[in-house]
Amino acid sequence: MKPLCVLAVIGSLAACNPAAPTAPSGSDIPWPEAVELFQSCKVDSLFQLHDKTVTLNLKDGRTLTTTAPYLDAMLYDDVMPPRCGDVGVIME
């Protein structure tokens, strides 16, 4: 009976705290998800094109693409907080 109780507790914890899905490298993600990556300090560097396409190189080695709502949107403090340290930024 004890193993069943342990499984029930683990199952309950997993349901209360689901792991955030991670997009595979090369994926196109929505801007709000990119903002979450910036705010959790997971972005190592980025490259922005004139058409607002932003390529994110993450600290875990993945590369993701998103579309910013306007040019240079990621440079504002509410998107890329200073507490994350240096992030390489390349702009076309």
Secondary structure, 3 states (H helix, E strand, C coil): CHHHHHHHHHHHHHHHCCCCCCCCCCCECCHHHHHHHHHCCCEEEEEECCCCEEEEEECCCCEEEEECCCCCHHHCCCCCCHHHCCCEEEEC
